[in-house]
Amino acid sequence: MEVKKALLLAVLVALSATGVLAYVALASQSPSPANGQSTTGDEVLIESIQLPDAVLMGIHKGQKPIVAYTLVAYGPRHTTALAYAFAFMGIAEVSNRSLVAKANAMNATWSNSDFKVIRHDGRPVGLAMAFRLSGPLYIEYKDPSLGQSGYYEVNMTLVLMAVYHPGLKETVFATCGQNSSLVVYHVKGGLVLAAGFRLSGWPSGPSGTRLLVAFTIRLRAASWLGEGADREKADVRWVMPFCGSTRPRVVVHRALIRGTFAFLPRAAVRNSTGGWEPARAACIYVVKGFTLRLAIVVPKADAVAWPAVRH
C-alpha cells in the first residue's frame, strides 16, 4: 500500500518536474518506434516496471517529444521519488559560432509509440519511447542569402530512454522536522537518461556547417522518512545524481545539482557510396538556473545518425 501511494505521488511530481539532471548519449542502432504503434491526442500513457528496491515509471501526454520518467526508490527508513522531464528541443545549423538556421521541435507535429520495456539478460531495466516527425518541419534561416525559410520534408526519428543502473547511487540531502535537521542518505541505484536520434533530409546550405541537436532535462525530488505512522515528509534541498558511461567527464558547478556529464564523441554520417562512416562529434552543455541545456554537434550530411554504432 505504501508503494502504491508513493507511485501516485511520483506521478504528480513528474507532471510538474523542475530542476536538472545529466544527459548520457548511448551508442545504439538506428531507432524505430516501439511495438510499431502510435498514439495521438492528449491521452496519458503510463508504464511502470518493478526493479530491486525501486519502481521505474514512464509518463507521456500529448504529441510533443517530452517524457517524464520517475524513479521511486524505497528502503527500510525512506521512500524517495525522483522525477525527470526529458525533452528534445530542436535543431540548429551553425557555421563556427554563427547561427545559420534553426528548427523548433515544439512547433512540429509528432507521432509517438507506446512505451517499450528495455531488457538486459531477460530482466527489465528501463523504458523507452520513440517519436517520429509526422509533418513538415519549419526551418528558419537567419540570413535569406543562406537559405529560404519555410517548411521542409525532413525525416526525423527520436528515442528517449531511461535505464536503471544498480551500480550507480544518488545522494539525497533533506531537512526534516520542525527544527529543520539535515538528513543525508544514499538512494540505491541510479537512472541513466539516453537519446537515440536519426535525421535525414535537412536542406543543403553553406559548406562547412554543422548540425546541433538540443535537449533539456529537469529534475524534482520528494522524500518521506521513517516507517508506518511515524513516516514524515522531508524537504529535499539537494540531490547529487551520478550518470556515466565508459569514460565519464565530471563537471561540478555551483547550483542545486552536481553530477557527471558523459557522452560518446562520435557520430555516423552517410558517405558517397551509401554506407556509413564514423565522424567525431562534440557535446555542449549550459547550466542556467536549475536547467541543463544540452547540444550535440555532428557533421552536416545528407543523413546523420546519432549516436554512432561502436566499432
C-alpha positions as CSV (number, residue, x, y, z in Angstrom):
1,M,0.0,0.0,0.0
2,E,2.8,2.4,0.9
3,V,4.5,1.7,-2.5
4,K,1.2,2.5,-4.4
5,K,0.8,5.7,-2.5
6,A,4.4,6.6,-3.4
7,L,3.7,5.9,-7.1
8,L,0.7,8.1,-7.1
9,L,2.7,10.9,-5.6
10,A,5.5,10.3,-8.1
11,V,3.1,10.8,-11.0
12,L,2.0,14.1,-9.6
13,V,5.6,15.1,-9.1
14,A,6.6,14.1,-12.6
15,L,3.9,16.2,-14.3
16,S,5.3,19.3,-12.7
17,A,9.0,18.3,-12.8
18,T,11.6,21.1,-12.5
19,G,15.3,21.1,-11.9
20,V,18.2,19.5,-13.7
21,L,20.0,16.2,-14.4
22,A,22.8,14.9,-16.5
23,Y,22.4,13.5,-20.0
24,V,24.3,10.5,-21.4
25,A,24.4,9.7,-25.1
26,L,24.5,6.0,-25.6
27,A,25.6,4.1,-28.7
28,S,22.7,2.3,-30.4
29,Q,21.3,1.0,-33.7
30,S,19.0,3.3,-35.7
31,P,15.9,3.6,-33.5
32,S,12.4,2.5,-34.6
33,P,9.0,3.1,-33.0
34,A,8.3,0.7,-30.1
35,N,5.8,-2.0,-31.0
36,G,5.1,-0.2,-34.3
37,Q,2.2,1.6,-32.7
38,S,1.5,5.3,-32.4
39,T,-0.9,7.4,-30.4
40,T,-2.5,10.8,-30.9
41,G,-4.3,13.3,-28.8
42,D,-3.8,14.1,-25.2
43,E,-4.1,10.6,-23.8
44,V,-1.9,10.0,-20.9
45,L,0.4,6.9,-21.4
46,I,1.9,5.3,-18.2
47,E,4.2,2.3,-18.0
48,S,6.0,1.0,-14.9
49,I,8.4,-1.8,-14.2
50,Q,9.5,-3.3,-10.8
51,L,13.2,-3.1,-10.0
52,P,15.2,-4.1,-7.0
53,D,14.1,-1.7,-4.2
54,A,12.7,0.7,-6.8
55,V,9.9,1.2,-9.4
56,L,10.6,3.0,-12.7
57,M,7.7,4.7,-14.4
58,G,7.3,6.5,-17.7
59,I,4.6,9.1,-18.3
60,H,3.7,10.8,-21.6
61,K,0.9,13.1,-22.6
62,G,0.2,14.9,-25.9
63,Q,2.3,14.8,-29.0
64,K,5.4,16.7,-28.1
65,P,8.8,14.8,-27.8
66,I,8.8,15.0,-24.0
67,V,8.8,12.1,-21.5
68,A,8.6,12.3,-17.7
69,Y,10.5,9.4,-16.0
70,T,10.1,8.8,-12.3
71,L,12.2,6.5,-10.1
72,V,10.6,5.6,-6.8
73,A,13.3,4.2,-4.5
74,Y,12.3,2.7,-1.2
75,G,14.3,1.3,1.8
76,P,13.7,0.4,5.4
77,R,13.6,4.0,6.5
78,H,12.8,6.1,3.4
79,T,10.8,6.5,0.2
80,T,12.2,8.8,-2.4
81,A,10.6,9.9,-5.7
82,L,12.9,11.3,-8.4
83,A,11.0,12.7,-11.4
84,Y,12.9,13.7,-14.6
85,A,11.3,15.7,-17.5
86,F,13.4,14.8,-20.6
87,A,12.6,16.8,-23.8
88,F,14.0,17.2,-27.3
89,M,14.1,21.0,-28.0
90,G,15.2,21.3,-31.7
91,I,18.0,21.6,-34.2
92,A,20.3,24.4,-35.3
93,E,22.7,24.7,-38.2
94,V,25.9,26.6,-37.3
95,S,29.0,27.8,-39.0
96,N,31.8,28.2,-36.5
97,R,29.9,30.2,-33.8
98,S,27.4,31.8,-36.1
99,L,23.8,30.6,-36.4
100,V,22.7,29.7,-39.9
101,A,19.3,28.1,-39.4
102,K,17.2,26.7,-36.6
103,A,14.1,24.5,-36.2
104,N,12.0,24.3,-33.0
105,A,10.9,20.7,-32.3
106,M,8.0,22.0,-30.2
107,N,6.4,23.7,-33.3
108,A,6.4,20.4,-35.3
109,T,3.9,17.6,-35.5
110,W,5.0,14.3,-33.9
111,S,3.6,10.8,-33.6
112,N,4.8,8.6,-30.8
113,S,4.9,4.9,-29.9
114,D,3.9,3.2,-26.7
115,F,6.5,2.6,-24.0
116,K,8.9,-0.2,-24.8
117,V,10.5,-2.1,-21.9
118,I,14.3,-2.4,-22.2
119,R,15.6,-5.7,-21.0
120,H,19.1,-6.9,-20.0
121,D,19.7,-10.7,-19.6
122,G,15.9,-11.1,-19.7
123,R,15.3,-8.6,-16.8
124,P,13.5,-5.3,-17.3
125,V,16.0,-2.4,-16.7
126,G,14.4,0.6,-18.4
127,L,11.8,2.2,-20.5
128,A,11.9,3.9,-24.0
129,M,9.5,5.9,-26.1
130,A,10.0,6.6,-29.8
131,F,8.9,9.8,-31.6
132,R,8.7,10.4,-35.4
133,L,8.2,13.6,-37.2
134,S,4.9,13.2,-39.0
135,G,4.6,16.5,-40.8
136,P,6.9,19.2,-42.4
137,L,9.4,21.0,-40.2
138,Y,9.7,24.7,-40.3
139,I,13.3,25.8,-40.7
140,E,14.1,29.5,-40.1
141,Y,17.3,30.9,-41.7
142,K,19.0,33.9,-40.1
143,D,20.1,35.4,-43.4
144,P,18.0,35.0,-46.6
145,S,21.2,34.6,-48.6
146,L,22.0,31.4,-46.7
147,G,18.7,29.7,-47.4
148,Q,14.9,30.1,-47.7
149,S,12.9,29.9,-44.5
150,G,9.9,27.7,-44.8
151,Y,8.5,24.1,-44.3
152,Y,10.7,21.2,-45.4
153,E,10.1,17.5,-45.5
154,V,12.7,16.4,-43.0
155,N,12.7,12.8,-41.8
156,M,13.4,12.5,-38.1
157,T,13.2,9.7,-35.5
158,L,14.0,10.1,-31.8
159,V,14.0,7.7,-28.9
160,L,14.1,9.0,-25.3
161,M,15.2,6.3,-22.8
162,A,15.6,5.9,-19.0
163,V,17.8,2.9,-17.9
164,Y,18.1,1.9,-14.2
165,H,21.7,1.0,-13.2
166,P,22.0,-0.6,-9.7
167,G,25.7,0.2,-9.6
168,L,25.0,4.0,-9.6
169,K,24.0,5.9,-6.5
170,E,22.3,9.1,-5.7
171,T,22.8,11.1,-2.5
172,V,19.8,13.0,-1.2
173,F,20.1,15.9,1.3
174,A,16.9,16.7,3.1
175,T,15.6,18.6,6.0
176,C,13.0,17.0,8.3
177,G,11.1,18.1,11.4
178,Q,10.3,21.5,12.9
179,N,13.9,22.2,13.7
180,S,14.9,21.5,10.1
181,S,17.6,18.9,11.0
182,L,19.6,17.8,8.0
183,V,19.4,14.2,6.9
184,V,21.8,12.7,4.3
185,Y,21.3,9.2,2.8
186,H,22.0,7.2,-0.4
187,V,19.4,6.0,-2.8
188,K,20.3,2.6,-4.1
189,G,20.7,2.5,-7.9
190,G,20.6,5.4,-10.3
191,L,18.9,6.4,-13.6
192,V,20.7,7.0,-16.9
193,L,18.8,9.1,-19.4
194,A,19.8,8.5,-23.0
195,A,18.6,9.5,-26.5
196,G,18.8,7.8,-29.9
197,F,18.5,10.2,-32.8
198,R,18.3,9.9,-36.6
199,L,17.9,12.7,-39.1
200,S,17.8,13.0,-42.9
201,G,16.5,15.5,-45.5
202,W,18.0,18.6,-43.9
203,P,18.3,21.2,-46.8
204,S,21.7,21.8,-48.3
205,G,23.3,25.1,-47.4
206,P,26.8,26.6,-47.0
207,S,29.7,24.2,-46.8
208,G,31.4,23.6,-43.5
209,T,28.3,23.9,-41.3
210,R,27.3,21.6,-38.6
211,L,24.0,20.5,-37.1
212,L,23.4,21.0,-33.4
213,V,20.7,18.9,-31.5
214,A,19.4,20.3,-28.2
215,F,17.8,18.6,-25.2
216,T,16.6,19.9,-21.9
217,I,16.3,17.8,-18.7
218,R,14.7,18.8,-15.4
219,L,14.5,17.1,-12.0
220,R,12.2,17.2,-9.0
221,A,12.7,15.2,-5.8
222,A,10.5,14.3,-2.9
223,S,11.2,12.1,0.1
224,W,9.5,10.5,3.1
225,L,11.5,9.4,6.1
226,G,10.5,6.8,8.7
227,E,8.0,3.9,8.7
228,G,4.3,3.5,9.1
229,A,2.6,6.0,11.3
230,D,5.9,7.7,12.0
231,R,6.5,8.5,8.3
232,E,7.2,12.2,7.8
233,K,7.6,14.3,4.6
234,A,11.1,15.6,4.2
235,D,12.0,18.8,2.3
236,V,14.7,17.8,-0.2
237,R,17.3,20.5,-0.5
238,W,20.0,18.8,-2.6
239,V,20.3,15.9,-4.9
240,M,23.6,14.6,-6.3
241,P,22.9,12.3,-9.2
242,F,25.5,10.2,-10.9
243,C,25.3,9.3,-14.6
244,G,28.2,7.9,-16.5
245,S,29.5,5.6,-19.3
246,T,32.9,4.2,-20.0
247,R,34.8,7.4,-19.7
248,P,32.7,10.0,-17.8
249,R,33.7,13.6,-17.5
250,V,33.0,15.1,-14.1
251,V,31.6,18.6,-14.0
252,V,31.0,20.4,-10.7
253,H,29.2,23.8,-10.7
254,R,27.5,26.0,-8.1
255,A,23.9,25.1,-8.5
256,L,21.3,22.8,-6.8
257,I,22.6,19.8,-8.7
258,R,26.0,18.4,-9.1
259,G,26.7,15.5,-11.3
260,T,28.7,13.7,-14.0
261,F,28.2,14.5,-17.7
262,A,29.2,11.9,-20.2
263,F,28.9,11.4,-23.9
264,L,30.4,9.4,-26.8
265,P,32.4,11.8,-29.0
266,R,31.3,10.0,-32.2
267,A,28.6,10.2,-34.8
268,A,27.9,8.4,-38.0
269,V,27.5,10.0,-41.4
270,R,26.5,8.5,-44.8
271,N,29.2,8.6,-47.4
272,S,29.0,8.9,-51.2
273,T,28.7,5.1,-51.6
274,G,25.7,4.9,-49.4
275,G,27.5,3.3,-46.5
276,W,28.2,4.7,-43.0
277,E,31.5,6.1,-41.7
278,P,32.4,7.3,-38.2
279,A,32.9,11.0,-37.5
280,R,33.7,13.0,-34.4
281,A,31.1,14.9,-32.5
282,A,31.0,17.3,-29.6
283,C,28.7,17.8,-26.6
284,I,27.9,21.3,-25.4
285,Y,26.0,22.0,-22.1
286,V,24.9,25.2,-20.4
287,V,23.6,25.4,-16.9
288,K,21.2,28.3,-16.3
289,G,19.4,28.3,-13.0
290,F,18.2,24.8,-12.4
291,T,18.0,23.8,-16.1
292,L,20.6,22.0,-18.1
293,R,20.6,22.6,-21.8
294,L,22.5,20.1,-23.9
295,A,23.5,20.2,-27.6
296,I,25.3,17.5,-29.6
297,V,27.2,18.8,-32.6
298,V,27.6,16.5,-35.5
299,P,29.0,17.0,-39.1
300,K,26.4,18.1,-41.6
301,A,25.5,15.4,-44.1
302,D,22.5,14.1,-46.1
303,A,21.8,11.7,-43.3
304,V,23.2,11.8,-39.8
305,A,22.6,9.0,-37.2
306,W,23.3,9.8,-33.6
307,P,24.7,8.1,-31.7
308,A,27.1,6.2,-33.8
309,V,27.4,2.4,-33.7
310,R,30.5,1.4,-31.8
311,H,33.3,-0.2,-33.9
